[in-house]
């Protein structure tokens, strides 16, 4: 086991066990947060329910429909996270793995590839994506932070080169690498929060060492992260509606304004500061973290909008009819997750 | 047997991520000829799997004997799907594929055919072979239903044996019939257009 520990794989027995965190390990602040969130969702659901029954002259049915779809996606996310809290981290990792897989499917489906890319795509879907989440589940941070940026990315280059089709080589490699980076690598850092060992900010023991933060509370931290990303979307939309004047990039996304962005990011930071009790951070750290999360979420949505505009699709969901667009829902999570993961480590190891 | 069918159908749907759109056409157990563009070995399997169960049980894919009769696995699959195997290498006058298909269809089966004959290249559909015309002529009561399979050539392209689980789309359009006195060339062109039209819907 020594070599495993030195490689960053935590004790395999605890890593693989479905060790359910008992409800008693759910601390009071997280319980409160869950309670408030479920009430907010219920209220939003009721509003959506009544809006859908209003005549078309009062509310725009398209807006109501997308509002209700979003609420459904939120319920789903909430259910996945709570299920993870009850059933243990393996469940959460598997659920995020499936979301990743589906997002990558949507990404590659709308990105044209050539016949010669088939074998590399097979590796990407069947080997790299599952392996990334297995490594995340094992808490093997030395591996899962490196697998895709180094091994998989270089492999994609080489595999496409071997396939003997030089046409638009760089472009084709980049498309597959971007899909892997955004849909798999970035998103996998959200469940990775569950397996990390953090320390409590500003507290030291007698020897002057930092006090470890209870790992069972990491699921509350993941909830905090997902909640802030979703709230930042809501705040940006609301501020944009209220004050929005200067559109940031009209051809990419006509509804994102500087006013909405600033208002949204600052409001998210405020809420983040208020939620510091579920985190190991200090109040101002939690606020700054929320600020970073909101900014990255914005970056993710804009990036995905740009890719969609280039491909001429409105939503990934309508790309192939009947499918819920997973990528539409997770784009902001994708960009925020690795930054949140990294910054929590920076704060802990200062 | 029934369980294998369900498992295979589920696996085919899972791998191809196929979403099915019925446009100007509803699932029905009446006798039909589903004709589709052909770009992948999975085409027949996926189209068949995407039909509702009661329709699926009455629908038989038409497949090439030289491919589907080779090896125990393929033979098993083609048998499970109740496929009609056509010998492409030995087409005789007294045993034409059309007669064989019509005989196997009897009075209650529907069939799935790929009138291009072989699998087409990546982008453009090939010309339709005349079989569809003769089927329509001999059995004017059959509904000829056009089907467009999108993205299947990326799930499992020609010459590959491992599928990549992308998303695909199956579009099923309004039935056509052979018009009175319509020429063979005109009908085949019309049938091909009916399939291609579904691509943009």
Contacts between the chains, C-beta under 8 A, distances in Angstrom:
chain1	res1	chain2	res2	distance
A	101	B	165	8.0
A	105	B	17	6.2
A	105	B	165	6.3
A	105	B	166	6.0
A	105	B	167	5.5
A	106	B	167	6.6
A	108	B	164	8.0
A	108	B	166	5.9
A	109	B	17	7.8
A	109	B	151	6.5
A	109	B	154	7.8
A	109	B	166	4.8
A	109	B	167	4.4
A	113	B	154	6.9
A	115	B	122	6.6
A	115	B	157	5.3
A	118	B	154	7.7
A	118	B	157	5.6
A	118	B	160	5.4
A	118	B	164	6.3
A	119	B	160	7.7
A	121	B	164	4.5
A	121	B	166	7.9
A	122	B	162	5.2
A	122	B	163	7.9
A	122	B	164	5.1
A	125	B	164	5.7
A	125	B	165	5.7
A	126	B	162	7.9
A	319	B	167	7.5
A	320	B	17	7.3
A	320	B	19	5.1
A	320	B	151	7.9
A	320	B	167	4.5
A	320	B	168	7.3
A	320	B	169	5.0
A	321	B	19	5.5
A	321	B	21	5.8
A	321	B	169	6.9
A	322	B	19	3.9
A	322	B	20	7.4
A	322	B	21	7.3
A	323	B	17	7.5
A	323	B	19	5.8
A	323	B	167	6.7
